[in-house]
């Protein structure tokens, strides 16, 4: 572990692991006192500032240009140009913050994917979500302060990832922003359409699939009632939302492979792109595993429902998916997608945001159709 003394100006009191390649830390990056940097995969690009407000621990993260991580714990995460987080952050593997996405203080993220400009307030737990929407830092999707994404159920499962926005249109950076009001929550797996506003102070338990809606969540009726842990209801929604999430991850991975790869300028960009692809693979593997866990749990669930007067269509759904899952999983894991001609319409080597937003209507529509086709390949495994 290398230690920089106060004689080093920029890195006084900084610990850098022996496994870290010094060439992967840009010469003008600023690492404040008290920070610890480790991991052979760590890469810190030009203009980055780490630890402005509090010490930071950085493990195997890849940072693009001008990333600001003001304090906290960051492990296995990827930050594209201009991404930022305030002090007290706790960011774990599978997380990707694209250009200018970020948050204020005390933000917890894990397997969270924020497309450009998405902004989180303070005191937030927002794991297992993909969120998009907005066109700039002045027109961005927002996660209000004290917001939580509920991603663990009484049935002891985590097949709960939520889509707030989606990939096929979201990557083109031309959709209306989504607003999740503060002091609230979202119960996964859920889908929220572009332009929707979830009122502050409520917990959203529904899919909002129509755009430009204001949703004021209902408060559940108070009281105590019989409840059987492990007996699923609304299984069809759970299955469809999980497969749609998987499809969106597949689409984003193809976007990274064939579109983002055209904007690699140097080794720091390459590290961020490779880190993003690795995290998408990690997220995909996790989502498939979690949905498989639920498929197994469905057997005990439908047997209980059969013995206790459960709805026939619910029982049939769970039986069919329990039996079909091995084949569905194999199909998803073997999917291979041709490269769209749209890719050739994207100029190389220029500013990513400006290039994507400058695309004309025809290539934009072709790109959206290509990505939607990928999403559908996963979603149509069940119907």
Phi, psi and omega in degrees: 000118178280139176238129179262129182275178180294348177285347182273027181034289189282335189230038180296129178071020180264139175253127179233123184299148180300334182282347181284129178280116180303332180292343180268009174244115183300146184297335180259008176291143181249123178238113187284166180303142176091354182279150177235125183242127182214167176101127181296339181269000182293135176217128184234113188278177182301142175077003181286148176229124183238127174088029181296327184252334183197161177303151179230143172252124183236117182236118173049047175252155176239123183243132175280219181269143171056037175277137180240110176244105195276348177159145178134205184238128184225119183221124175065029183248160183236134182230113177283176187308131174079002176295154185202149175214143178283181183291159181079011179290149175225101191238122187245179189304150179088356183274138175226123171249113180280186190309125174062013171281153179173194182197172179274216188273155175057057178250126178253125182226142173208128184049042179255133180239114179249116177288171188311140173078347182300132188233133177251143174283218183250160174058059188234140170238110191221068183264153175060051179220143165249126183228136181224188177110147179101162185238350182191178176294338178268354183219072191236155171290145189229136170252112185293155180301148181063036179260150179221139169260115182281114189234023174218133189253165174297343178277005179065041177230164179229036173277063197228013182295141184242144175258114175250096198089197177199175186277312189306323176260330185299324183292344180273358168059041181225017183260156179293145181290160177249141182236119175255107187296146185297165181055041183221190182201165178229127180266116180276158003274128183228164175231132179234127184275162180298146178081358182278149176236125173258120186299147180298148172086007182234163177250117181277124180244009186237162170277135175248089188265349175265134184286158173060052179241145169262123181246120175253104186298142175284151174267124181303148179297131180291154177138179178239133184216160179300143180207132180250106175298134180098351177262107185279146167233162180057040182297325182298318177296316180301315181295310183298318181293324177292318179292325175295321178296314178301317179299321179292324176294318176300318180295317180294324177297317177295324176298316178297315184297319192248342180249303179300328181298342179282355184247015179285120182258332185199188183295330179291318175298319180298319180296319179293315179298313180297321177295321177296317178296319178297321180289325176295321175297321179296315178297316180300314179299319180293318182294320178295317179299313184294323177291324176296322177300319179292320178304320177293319181293337181299332181298310178295325181294309184290333176292321178294318180297319178299322183280348186232029172073032178293162181295137185297319182292325177294316179299317181295319178301313182293321177299313183296317183289322177304318181284326187274341189304314181306318179290319179299315180300315181298320179296315181297316183291342181256003181298138177223134189242134175290153178281132181284148173299338178307324185305323183291346179276354181266119179296152182255153169075005180256185179295127185300307184300310183297320182294314181295317182288341180272355180299139178282174188298320185293307178294328177299314180295322179294320178294319179296318179296320178300310182292322179296325177298324177293314178303315182295328179301324177278314183297329183277004174294343183224134179190000000 
